[in-house]
Every structure is written in C-alpha cells, then in structure tokens.
Amino acid sequence: MASHLVGGTPVCLVGEPFAPFWAKLEGANPGGLKDRAALHIVERARARGELAPGAMIVESTSGTFGLGLALAGIVHGHPVTVVTDPGMEALVHRLLAAYGVRVETVTAPHPAGGWQRARLDRVAALLAEHPGAYCPRQYDNPDNVDAYAGLAAELVGQVGRVDVLVCSVGTGGHSAGITKALPRPVSLVGVDSVGSTIFGQPSRPRLMRGLGSSIHPHNVAHEAFDEVHWVAPHEAVWACRTLAATHFTTGGWSVGAVTVVASWLARTTPAGTRVVAVFPDGPARYHATIYDDGFCAEHGLLDRPPADEPDEIKSADEAEVVRWTRMVTR
Ligand SMILES: Cc1ncc(COP(=O)(O)O)c(C=O)c1O
C-alpha cells in the first residue's frame, strides 16, 4: 500500500538561469501534492462518521485530487467516482481508470460558472442519486487546509527559516495550510492563472489547469496573501522547459508559474531572503501540452520568456491581465 510513501518529499535548490530559491517537490508523492489532502480528508471523514465503511466517494477534480482520492479509496476501501471535464489529460484519465476510479466527464461548461460549476452540478446530482455517498468538497472543506501541516513541518526541517512562501492557488488548500502551520509568519505570495477569478479577475477559458478557478473557493485564505501574481501559459511553458533543460526537475502549469514568480522574488528581495516555492507535481501528465511542440506552437506558447519584471496593478478591477502581473495586497 502506497500511503506510507506520502509525505517526506525532497527539496531542491533551483539556480541558474533562475535566481536561487528552494522548491518543495510534491511530485515525489505517489500521485502528487493532493495525496496529502485526499488521505487526510478521507481519514477525518471516516473518524467523524461522515464517511461510512465502504461508502462511495464522489468529487469534482481536474486530476491531482482524483489521483489522491484513488489512493485513499484503495487504502480505506471506498469506491471513487470523479467528475471532470474534457480538459483532463488522457494520461490521468487512464491512470484513474487503472486505479479503479470511475471517471465521469461533463460535456458542456455552465454558462456563468464554467467547467467547474458544471462539474459541481454533476457531483450534486450523483450525491442525490446515491444516498450515503460522500463528497470531500475540496474547495471548502477545512480538512483540505489542515492536511498540509506535515508539509510545513518537513519544510522547517529541510530549509530552516522560510521567509517567502510561493504557492499556486486552486482550491487554496496548500497555501492556507502551509502558512498556518509554519512556526513563524511568512510573506505569502499567491500565484494564479490569467483568466482565473480567484483574486477578482474576470473568469475566462483557461489553458492552464491545476491553479486558477472559475468559482470562488472558500478555502482561499485571502487575508493571508501579501501579494498575488497572475501568470500566462507561455510564461509557464518557458519556465517548465527551462527547468527541464537546466535542472531535470520540472512539472506542470503550476510549477512553471510559481517558478517565474519565485525566481523574481529571489532576485528582488534583500540578500539572504529565503524563498520557497511548492512544486505540486511532475512533468509526465503534460507530455501532450507543455512539452509538446505542436500543442505549444498551435497556442503560440513557444520561446516566449516572461518579461524581466511583472506588470503591476493596484486592484484587480484596474485591468484585465493577460501576462505576468503583480498586485500587492497589503
Ligand atoms: C497541479 C496542481 N497545481 C496546483 C494546484 C492548486 O493547489 P490548491 O488546490 O491547494 O490551491 C492544484 C489543485 O488542484 C493542482 O492540481
């Protein structure tokens, strides 16, 4: 059983051509970052009696949390159904099937709430059809936040002091949870996708998955963020491919996006500031997107490094952002 392999992930010091920062490599978990959240949520729900032995688990996910639930389902003996949309990569779809998960794909976005709303509506219908089924509600379940206390403790042991923590934001779980559990206050920097509405931008169709949202998850600890950056797909692609070619260590959209921001922070904060970024997963899932020349050429993502500095806005309604942009929130 792979549950004892969750956690205890390594850190890597990222260097040239980036300014130096520490990366916490959550891709080293059997599924990815969300193994921690899925196991913790399922264990807490069982302990509280909300999830009966053998009962079905139903959740909306773009992939990483589904892999974590697949693991938790096998470990604790629950059938798992995940609801996703056509953007889920074939590799993840097939892996989930191999792990015994039933995957339901919604076919049309909700007119206002996008794919995420359409997925959540389908989850609600499945829960109504299956009395006793349990939904982990990763977007607003506080256990999704508390699941990252262990990651915070690992970081302290590995890098000592954390001055600046850089996290991608989807449900808001890991940014809120790590910050809360670190022993001293950090400067928290959130990284979102252009076209995501989490920090007040208009919701648009997005190429980048994992980070970003077309709804407002309750787990996002808005008051904890010192600044927020939005990153565009071409900037994340450049960072992912550069990481791959120079460090071998790389990952998906959120890895590329946090790298753009963490490197800039490491370059612009006072010498000695310890910048730590969370890398949620590894590269395999993105072989047909970020690492595919045809896909990248078709979407205009090739050889377009980020600018030296982000654009700056003072409030989210000042402008609709289309490239790397920073907003200081306090
Ligand atoms: C690959 C990836 N990166 C980043 C995130 C964002 O993490 P969180 O939901 O903890 O905000 C997710 C969430 O699903 C993800 O799957």
The ligand as an ORCA input file, in Angstrom:
! r2SCAN-3c Opt
* xyz 0 1
  C      -1.258     20.564    -10.366
  C      -1.876     21.483     -9.351
  N      -1.233     22.598     -9.000
  C      -1.742     23.451     -8.092
  C      -2.969     23.235     -7.501
  C      -3.524     24.238     -6.525
  O      -3.479     23.740     -5.202
  P      -4.592     24.124     -4.116
  O      -5.872     23.471     -4.572
  O      -4.074     23.550     -2.840
  O      -4.735     25.601     -4.090
  C      -3.680     22.095     -7.861
  C      -5.019     21.857     -7.311
  O      -5.774     21.041     -7.798
  C      -3.125     21.183     -8.794
  O      -3.771     20.061     -9.165
*
